[in-house]
């Protein structure tokens, strides 16, 4: 089924609206002028002059709303006495422009003046016709004025909403960049710092272990540099192709890096788990930051990473270590970033010291109707059961 296209695709410019108003003014002048001309037997009459004075200026009602309304009101006061009984039509069109373009207080005064002038015109011409004609004229003028005011308010609200959305988009993008930089730099520096300390300690007695640690440092440094260069390139040129999205399949590599830094990782993922790509990236980043905290504050230690689907249909991520209870220190940008990532999918995240010792990070994500997935696609974790990454005594 093809999508219906709007009647007017491009936004009308001021010159276009001027042309529309000019055509409308000419049509009103022709219709009422012809009726007045025929009523006078094909002769020029004062009523015809009033019709032209009231209708032709409507062509510039968007540029001079108040002067145009003043002309129509002058015509409304004199027209009924001269034989033109519908001056309120021109007044309604002019009042619409005033309500659309002028401040609300000015527009309210203009509406009151329009109603008074219309009633005065019929009162001067014929008291017996005043109630019916005046009521109909008032209804038409009030309706046009209300439409103009409503359109003005709607445009103002749309402008405020667009500005707010733009500010929110900028803020979200800024936070996303901050989170990505933090995740890349913090994780890489944590492993580099740990391995550098091991290399310095083992270099005199076990140079081969020190060489292996330095090799790992070089690999992590190059990977981090590539990630940062890509991120900076995307900021300079938004059209830069994005790298392959990180998925659950990258979790074993993440755990392996933590192993190299002295953490015994027990990674358990529910077999056959299917997760959208955007959520898989969020799970990876939260796991990365949580393991980085374990490396920085609790290593050497043991850490359990589990990813399961709860009976309620929620994705449950837990990263629990057995390190020192207060080893993680006060909350920082890492915990804040993890919580923001979880909340962006309608999920929740809690983190804190365990009563029995160590630190725990627990995140839950809805997988049903409440889930919010900004990216399409799906990642399936192919590993059945669990994957263990034991730490050797040398690594500790």
C-alpha positions as CSV (number, residue, x, y, z in Angstrom):
1,X,0.0,0.0,0.0
2,X,1.5,3.3,-1.2
3,X,1.8,6.1,1.3
4,X,-0.5,9.1,0.6
5,X,1.5,12.2,-0.3
6,X,0.4,15.7,1.1
7,X,-1.3,18.1,-1.3
8,X,1.4,20.7,-0.8
9,X,4.9,19.2,-0.4
10,X,7.0,22.3,-0.1
11,X,6.5,24.9,2.5
12,X,4.9,28.1,1.2
13,X,7.1,31.2,1.1
14,X,5.7,34.7,2.0
15,X,5.4,35.5,-1.7
16,X,3.2,32.4,-2.2
17,X,0.9,33.5,0.7
18,X,0.7,37.0,-0.8
19,X,-0.5,35.4,-4.1
20,X,-3.1,33.3,-2.2
21,X,-4.4,36.4,-0.4
22,X,-4.5,38.4,-3.6
23,X,-6.5,35.8,-5.4
24,X,-8.9,35.5,-2.4
25,X,-9.3,39.3,-2.3
26,X,-10.1,39.5,-6.0
27,X,-12.6,36.7,-5.7
28,X,-14.4,38.4,-2.8
29,X,-14.3,41.8,-4.6
30,X,-15.7,40.2,-7.8
31,X,-18.5,38.3,-6.0
32,X,-19.8,41.1,-3.8
33,X,-19.0,43.8,-6.3
34,X,-20.9,42.0,-9.1
35,X,-23.9,41.5,-6.8
36,X,-23.9,45.2,-5.8
37,X,-23.5,46.3,-9.4
38,X,-26.4,44.1,-10.6
39,X,-28.6,45.3,-7.7
40,X,-28.0,48.9,-8.8
41,X,-29.0,48.1,-12.4
42,X,-25.5,48.0,-13.8
43,X,-24.5,51.4,-12.4
44,X,-21.7,52.6,-10.1
45,X,-22.9,53.0,-6.5
46,X,-21.5,53.9,-3.1
47,X,-22.1,50.3,-2.0
48,X,-19.8,49.1,-4.8
49,X,-17.1,51.5,-3.6
50,X,-17.4,50.2,0.0
51,X,-17.1,46.7,-1.3
52,X,-13.8,47.4,-3.0
53,X,-12.5,49.3,0.0
54,X,-13.3,46.4,2.3
55,X,-12.1,43.5,0.1
56,X,-9.2,44.6,-2.1
57,X,-6.9,45.5,0.9
58,X,-7.2,41.9,2.1
59,X,-4.5,41.0,-0.5
60,X,-1.9,42.4,2.0
61,X,-3.6,41.4,5.2
62,X,-0.5,39.3,6.3
63,X,1.8,42.2,5.8
64,X,-0.4,45.0,7.3
65,X,-3.0,43.1,9.4
66,X,-4.1,46.1,11.6
67,X,-4.4,48.7,8.9
68,X,-6.4,46.2,6.7
69,X,-8.7,45.4,9.7
70,X,-9.2,49.2,10.2
71,X,-10.4,49.6,6.6
72,X,-12.8,46.6,6.9
73,X,-14.2,47.9,10.1
74,X,-14.8,51.4,8.6
75,X,-16.6,49.6,5.8
76,X,-18.6,47.5,8.2
77,X,-20.0,50.6,10.0
78,X,-21.2,52.3,6.7
79,X,-21.9,49.3,4.4
80,X,-25.4,48.3,5.7
81,X,-26.7,51.8,5.4
82,X,-25.4,51.9,1.7
83,X,-26.9,48.6,0.8
84,X,-24.2,46.0,1.3
85,X,-25.4,43.6,4.0
86,X,-22.3,41.2,4.2
87,X,-19.4,43.4,5.3
88,X,-18.7,40.9,8.2
89,X,-17.2,38.5,5.7
90,X,-14.3,40.9,5.0
91,X,-14.0,41.7,8.7
92,X,-13.7,37.9,9.5
93,X,-10.9,37.5,6.9
94,X,-9.0,40.5,8.3
95,X,-9.6,39.4,12.0
96,X,-8.2,36.0,11.1
97,X,-4.9,37.6,10.0
98,X,-4.7,39.8,13.2
99,X,-5.2,36.8,15.5
100,X,-2.6,34.8,13.5
101,X,0.1,37.5,13.4
102,X,-0.4,40.0,16.3
103,X,0.1,39.4,20.1
104,X,-2.8,37.9,21.9
105,X,-3.7,41.1,23.7
106,X,-3.8,43.1,20.5
107,X,-5.8,40.3,18.8
108,X,-8.3,40.4,21.7
109,X,-8.8,44.2,21.3
110,X,-9.2,43.7,17.6
111,X,-11.9,41.1,18.1
112,X,-13.8,43.3,20.4
113,X,-13.6,46.2,18.0
114,X,-14.8,44.0,15.1
115,X,-17.8,42.8,17.1
116,X,-18.7,46.4,18.1
117,X,-18.3,47.8,14.5
118,X,-20.4,45.0,13.0
119,X,-23.2,45.6,15.5
120,X,-23.0,49.4,15.0
121,X,-23.3,49.1,11.2
122,X,-26.5,47.1,11.4
123,X,-27.9,49.4,14.2
124,X,-27.4,52.5,12.0
125,X,-28.9,50.9,9.0
126,X,-32.0,49.1,10.4
127,X,-32.8,48.3,14.1
128,X,-35.2,45.6,13.1
129,X,-32.5,43.6,11.3
130,X,-29.8,44.1,13.9
131,X,-30.3,41.0,16.1
132,X,-30.2,38.3,13.4
133,X,-27.6,39.9,11.1
134,X,-25.4,40.9,14.0
135,X,-25.5,37.4,15.6
136,X,-24.6,35.7,12.3
137,X,-21.8,38.2,11.7
138,X,-20.4,37.8,15.2
139,X,-20.4,34.0,14.8
140,X,-18.4,34.2,11.5
141,X,-15.9,36.8,12.9
142,X,-15.4,34.8,16.1
143,X,-14.9,31.6,14.2
144,X,-12.3,33.1,11.9
145,X,-10.5,34.8,14.8
146,X,-10.4,31.6,16.8
147,X,-9.0,29.6,13.9
148,X,-6.3,32.3,13.5
149,X,-5.4,32.2,17.2
150,X,-5.4,28.4,17.3
151,X,-3.1,28.3,14.2
152,X,-0.8,30.8,15.9
153,X,-0.6,28.8,19.1
154,X,-0.1,25.5,17.3
155,X,2.8,27.0,15.3
156,X,4.4,28.4,18.5
157,X,4.0,25.1,20.2
158,X,5.5,23.2,17.2
159,X,8.4,25.6,17.2
160,X,9.1,25.2,20.9
161,X,8.7,21.4,20.5
162,X,11.2,21.4,17.6
163,X,13.7,23.5,19.6
164,X,13.3,21.2,22.6
165,X,13.7,18.1,20.5
166,X,16.9,19.6,18.9
167,X,18.3,20.4,22.3
168,X,17.5,16.9,23.5
169,X,19.1,15.3,20.5
170,X,22.3,17.3,21.0
171,X,22.3,16.4,24.6
172,X,21.8,12.7,23.9
173,X,24.5,12.7,21.2
174,X,26.9,14.4,23.6
175,X,26.1,11.9,26.3
176,X,26.5,9.0,23.8
177,X,29.9,10.3,22.7
178,X,31.0,10.7,26.4
179,X,29.9,7.2,27.1
180,X,31.6,5.7,24.1
181,X,34.9,7.6,24.9
182,X,34.7,6.5,28.5
183,X,34.1,2.9,27.6
184,X,36.9,2.7,25.1
185,X,39.5,4.6,27.1
186,X,38.7,3.4,30.6
187,X,38.6,-0.3,29.6
188,X,41.7,-0.1,27.5
189,X,43.7,1.9,30.1
190,X,42.6,-0.5,32.9
191,X,44.0,-3.5,31.1
192,X,47.1,-1.6,30.0
193,X,47.8,-0.4,33.5
194,X,47.4,-3.9,34.9
195,X,49.6,-5.6,32.3
196,X,52.2,-2.8,32.6
197,X,52.5,-3.5,36.3
198,X,52.8,-7.2,35.7
199,X,55.4,-6.7,33.0
200,X,57.5,-4.5,35.3
201,X,57.3,-7.0,38.1
202,X,58.2,-10.1,35.9
203,X,60.7,-8.5,33.6
204,X,63.8,-9.3,35.8
205,X,63.0,-12.9,36.4
206,X,60.6,-14.0,33.6
207,X,61.2,-11.8,30.6
208,X,59.0,-14.0,28.3
209,X,55.9,-13.3,30.5
210,X,56.8,-9.6,30.4
211,X,57.2,-9.7,26.7
212,X,53.8,-11.3,26.4
213,X,52.3,-8.6,28.6
214,X,53.9,-5.9,26.5
215,X,52.5,-7.5,23.3
216,X,49.0,-7.4,24.8
217,X,49.5,-3.8,25.7
218,X,50.4,-3.0,22.1
219,X,47.4,-4.8,20.7
220,X,45.0,-3.1,23.1
221,X,46.5,0.3,22.4
222,X,46.1,-0.1,18.7
223,X,42.6,-1.2,19.1
224,X,41.7,1.7,21.3
225,X,43.4,4.1,18.9
226,X,41.4,2.8,16.0
227,X,38.1,3.1,17.9
228,X,38.9,6.7,19.0
229,X,40.0,7.7,15.4
230,X,36.7,6.3,14.0
231,X,34.7,8.1,16.6
232,X,36.5,11.4,15.9
233,X,36.1,10.8,12.2
234,X,32.4,10.3,12.6
235,X,32.2,13.6,14.5
236,X,34.0,15.4,11.7
237,X,32.1,13.6,8.9
238,X,28.8,12.1,10.0
239,X,28.6,10.0,6.8
240,X,31.6,7.9,7.9
241,X,30.6,4.2,7.7
242,X,30.0,2.7,11.1
243,X,32.1,-0.3,12.1
244,X,30.5,-3.7,12.6
245,X,28.2,-3.5,15.6
246,X,29.5,-5.2,18.8
247,X,27.3,-8.2,19.7
248,X,27.0,-10.9,22.3
249,X,29.5,-12.9,20.3
250,X,32.2,-10.4,21.4
251,X,31.6,-11.2,25.1
252,X,34.2,-14.1,25.2
253,X,36.9,-11.7,23.9
254,X,35.9,-9.2,26.5
255,X,36.2,-11.8,29.2
256,X,39.5,-13.0,27.8
257,X,40.9,-9.4,28.2
258,X,39.8,-9.4,31.8
259,X,41.5,-12.7,32.3
260,X,44.8,-11.2,31.0
261,X,44.4,-8.5,33.6
262,X,44.1,-10.9,36.5
263,X,40.4,-11.7,36.8
264,X,39.0,-15.2,36.7
265,X,35.9,-14.8,34.6
266,X,33.0,-17.2,34.5
267,X,30.8,-16.2,31.5
268,X,27.4,-17.8,31.3
269,X,24.9,-17.0,28.5
270,X,21.6,-18.7,28.0
271,X,21.8,-21.0,25.0
272,X,20.1,-19.7,21.8
273,X,19.5,-16.3,23.2
274,X,18.3,-13.8,20.6
275,X,18.8,-10.1,21.2
276,X,18.4,-7.0,18.9
277,X,21.7,-5.5,17.7
278,X,21.2,-2.2,19.6
279,X,20.5,-4.0,22.9
280,X,23.4,-6.4,22.3
281,X,25.7,-3.4,22.0
282,X,24.3,-1.9,25.2
283,X,24.8,-5.3,27.0
284,X,28.4,-5.4,25.7
285,X,29.2,-1.8,26.8
286,X,27.7,-2.4,30.3
287,X,29.6,-5.7,30.6
288,X,32.8,-3.9,29.4
289,X,32.5,-1.1,32.0
290,X,31.6,-3.5,34.8
291,X,34.6,-5.7,34.0
292,X,36.8,-2.6,33.7
293,X,35.8,-1.7,37.3
294,X,36.6,-5.1,38.5
295,X,40.1,-4.9,36.9
296,X,40.7,-1.4,38.3
297,X,39.4,-1.9,41.8
298,X,39.2,-5.6,42.7
299,X,41.8,-7.6,40.7
300,X,43.1,-10.2,41.2
301,X,39.7,-11.7,41.9
302,X,36.9,-13.9,40.6
303,X,34.0,-12.6,38.6
304,X,30.7,-14.1,37.4
305,X,29.0,-12.7,34.2
306,X,25.6,-14.1,33.4
307,X,23.1,-13.2,30.7
308,X,19.7,-14.9,30.9
309,X,16.0,-14.4,30.0
310,X,13.8,-14.3,33.1
311,X,10.3,-15.9,33.2
312,X,8.8,-12.4,33.0
313,X,10.5,-12.0,29.6
314,X,13.2,-9.6,30.7
315,X,16.9,-9.8,29.7
316,X,18.9,-10.1,32.9
317,X,22.6,-9.2,33.1
318,X,24.6,-9.7,36.2
319,X,28.3,-9.0,36.8
320,X,29.4,-10.0,40.3
321,X,32.9,-10.2,41.7
322,X,34.4,-11.5,44.9
323,X,36.8,-8.6,45.5
324,X,37.0,-6.1,48.3
325,X,33.6,-4.8,49.4
326,X,34.7,-1.1,49.1
327,X,37.1,-1.7,46.3
328,X,35.1,0.1,43.6
329,X,35.1,3.5,45.4
330,X,32.5,6.2,45.0
331,X,30.1,6.3,42.0
332,X,31.6,7.9,38.9
333,X,30.9,8.4,35.2
334,X,31.1,4.7,34.5
335,X,28.2,3.8,36.7
336,X,26.2,6.8,35.4
337,X,26.9,5.8,31.8
338,X,25.8,2.2,32.5
339,X,22.5,3.4,34.1
340,X,21.8,5.8,31.2
341,X,22.4,3.0,28.7
342,X,20.0,0.7,30.5
343,X,17.3,3.4,30.9
344,X,17.5,4.2,27.2
345,X,15.9,0.8,26.5
346,X,13.3,1.2,29.2
347,X,15.4,-1.0,31.6
348,X,17.0,-0.5,35.0
349,X,20.4,-0.9,36.5
350,X,21.6,-1.2,40.1
351,X,25.1,-1.4,41.4
352,X,26.7,-1.6,44.8
353,X,28.7,-3.5,47.3
354,X,27.5,-7.0,48.4
355,X,27.0,-7.8,52.1
356,X,29.2,-10.9,51.7
357,X,32.0,-9.0,50.0
358,X,32.6,-7.9,46.5
359,X,30.6,-5.8,44.1
360,X,27.5,-6.5,41.9
361,X,26.1,-4.9,38.8
362,X,22.6,-5.9,37.9
363,X,20.7,-4.7,34.8
364,X,17.3,-5.7,33.4
365,X,15.9,-4.9,30.0
366,X,12.3,-5.5,28.8
367,X,12.0,-7.7,25.8
368,X,8.3,-7.3,25.1
369,X,6.1,-4.3,24.2
370,X,7.9,-2.0,26.6
371,X,11.3,-2.5,25.0
372,X,12.7,0.4,22.9
373,X,15.1,-0.7,20.2
374,X,16.4,2.2,18.2
375,X,18.3,0.0,15.7
376,X,17.0,-2.9,13.6
377,X,18.6,-6.3,13.5
378,X,19.1,-9.3,15.8
379,X,22.1,-11.0,17.3
380,X,22.0,-14.6,18.4
381,X,24.6,-15.9,20.9
382,X,25.8,-19.2,19.4
383,X,27.6,-20.6,22.5
384,X,25.5,-23.2,24.4
385,X,25.9,-23.4,28.2
386,X,28.8,-21.5,29.7
387,X,32.4,-20.4,28.9
388,X,35.0,-20.2,31.6
389,X,38.2,-18.1,31.6
390,X,40.3,-19.3,34.5
391,X,43.2,-17.2,35.6
392,X,46.5,-18.8,36.0
393,X,48.7,-18.2,39.0
394,X,51.2,-16.4,36.8
395,X,48.6,-13.9,35.7
396,X,47.7,-13.0,39.3
